[in-house]
């Protein structure tokens, strides 16, 4: 059985950030990766996908964007090169093609069993990311069998989609981008819209993430939230990282020919039942957008930026008209489930998970001493699932982990001498 002080499960951005922090603290460790470094960026992204955040906001511990377009948005291939360079920069000890099968607690720490053998360690960090198992609603079982079902991690280009009529369920980043691309390719697209977060790509001449970083919103802490459970479940921002920096909201989608309807509530007798509250959902998203833009305007005034940036120009309110509440499913050949992801940790004991299968934790510190997690939405900050967010989380958690190891060592010395 091999040994390491710390085993990190996952070698994406979160696992690599933790690896760098542990390296800086001279704590020996290994990263166990079921495939290869940055696997999801290599194999689970559609061809046109770009980061939602500008390239300069791709900071990791000891590593920054090294290209010549800091205000652009990296493609998936560029993200892979970014992370490959990061791994090489400090020789991260990654064991690839290694699938974790169980994590067992022992009197001396933990044993991590894999298909390549077992590891004994004193601490385990779960860094498997948020986008692994697509969430497919139970209503999918009611769809006619002739309809093709697709999750965003399996979508690549419009050419792979058979038929002409498409229903995209979910209007956050993935759903909005896929609906937009399919409509531009000449397909007949209907988008079922639930709760979403609407924001302009740029405001007053600067990227919206520049403003969110400046006003401190990205660094809002989990323990400052009135309802952290809801904050962690908020949908991703309705944005696209296009070279032309265009805004992708429901108004833009409607102009592209996408039909907008309410949330998919059910399917019966070959008919889709849709929520009639789309206008109210959009009004709520517009209101939240207005509040953020008000905060930005106030920040600009207080910091004497008004003279050097563009004048305020607010996006128009979302206009959805009176959408139908029933659709005939025979109009669709494919349904794309852009409905998010479900956590899945079959190798962890059930007592470490909540009733929905998510890890129980307090800011990344799990309930059993020595266990940690990072890379999930709002682990410690609003930006925790961004490239720029895993670094601060990893720095804090590596410090906490080092303290845990020190306390263990002191107790061991005390038992040997006492």
PyMOL commands that set and color helices and strands:
alter all, ss='L'
color gray80, all
select helices_A, chain A and resi 13-24+39-43+55-57+76-89+138-142+152-154+158-160+173-184+208-214+222-224+228-233+250-255+278-302+329-331+350-352+387-417
alter helices_A, ss='H'
color red, helices_A
select strands_A, chain A and resi 2-3+6-9+29-32+94-95+100-106+109-114+117-121+123-126+133-134+148-151+165-169+188-193+197-198+202-203+206-207+237-238+259-262+264-268+271-274+326-328+334-337+341-342+361-362+365-366+371-373
alter strands_A, ss='S'
color yellow, strands_A
deselect
rebuild
show_as cartoon
